[in-house]
Amino acid sequence: MHNMENILETRDYIVSKTGHRPVIGMILGSGLGSLADEIKNPTKIPYSEIPHFAKSEAIGHANELVIGELNGKIVAAMKGRFHYYEGYTLDEVTFPVRVMKALGIEKVIITNACGAVNTSFNPGDLMLITDHINLVGANPLMGPNNDELGTRFPDLSEVYNKELRSIAAKVANDQNIHLQEGVYAWWSGPTYETPAEIRMFRTLGADAAGMSTVPEAIVATHSSMKVLGISCITNMASGILDQPLNHEEVIDVAGKVRVKFVGLVKGILEEI
């Protein structure tokens, strides 16, 4: 359970470091951190210096909080995130979301790099997350509930905000980006899934599979924040093509769609 004292201590530390007051939070996934490089007049705070933040070791993540202006909005961007597969507790994984809420942020854009389960998708596609399936068997809200932070039994019927999704779809259309939409399945990792597991995911109605996003989205919903989820499809999931998967490919494809991804998110920021 997140401790209110820790949340407020972390918030006060961040506030002491910057004159910016962010209104939108962003969590940037593998290979997508370059969006933070577009932030004007940035305050950059390494996670290692932020009280109560975990320290991420994930490849492709820069591990710093960047606060500043992006397309007319003051944003707080996590350049790199914490993953359950790294051995962190889900409390540690989602703690930054609590801090964003304490900073006054009401909307959060959560991004990731993931594999396509839907065989009509292609590497390099961007996918708007419409819903998720939690296949990990753990939940970041397990344990005692802090009623100051949110209700004991949160409704998850609309985790990924419809209004934000329709704005994203309109911006994509204006920019001639073919934006896929679909259900994201959360898998613990760090192994990629087996071909049999991917067949199971498809049977269950998943369009993409990845190792992040869902815990943060659940905690954001518990915190009454509006969530927009965007996945970068970096590869076809296990068993679709007759080839092994590797992380270098994931980072490589994420880098190639960088311009499209950055343009989409910047366009969305103007509208929300």
C-alpha positions, 0 to 999 in steps of 0.5 A: 500500500502506498504511504501518503507521507512518502507520496507527499515527501516525493511530491514536495521534493519534485516541486522544490526542483522546478517552477513548472506545475505539470497538468499531464503525466507521461510514462514513456516505454522502451525506445520511446523516451525520445519524446522527452527530448522535445520538452522545452525548458526542461527540469531533469531529475534522475530517479536515483535522486528522487525520494522513494523512487525505485531505480530502473535497470531496463535497457532502452530506458533513461531513468529520469523525470523530465518536467517542462513544456510540450506543445503548450502543455506543462508535462511530467514525463517519466523517461523510463519506467519500473517493471514487475519483471525487474523484481520490483513490487507493484507498489514500487512500479506504480508509486510514480503514478501516485506522485503524479496525482499528488502533483495535481496531474489529472490525465496520464498518457501511458506508452509501451513497446509490445508484440502483436497478437492480432495477425493483421497488425504489423511491426511499426504500427501504433495501437490505441489501447481500448482495454486490457487483460491482466494475465499476471495474477497480481494486482497493484491494489492488493493489500490494505486500501488507503481510502485517501487515495481511492475506493477499495473496489474500483470500477475498471469498465473504462480504464482507457478514457473514451474521450481521450481515445476519440481525440487520439483517433482524430489527431491520428486521422489528421496526421494520416497515421493508421492507428490500430485499436485493441486490447493489451494483455499484460504478461509478467516477463522477462521471457517472451511468451511461448507460441501456445501462450500467444494462441491463448491470448488471441483466443481470449481476445487480446490484440497485443501483449506486453510487460508493462502499462496495466499496473500503472493504468489500474493505479491511475484509475484508482486515483481518478485520473484519465488514462490514454494508452498507446502501444508501439507494435515492435514485433509479431508475437511468438509463433506468428512468424517463424523467427526468434524474438530479441530486445534489440529488434524491439528497440530498433523498431521503436526508434524507427516509428519515433517520428510518427509516435512523437508527432501523434503525442504532440498533436494529442497534447494540443487537444486535451 
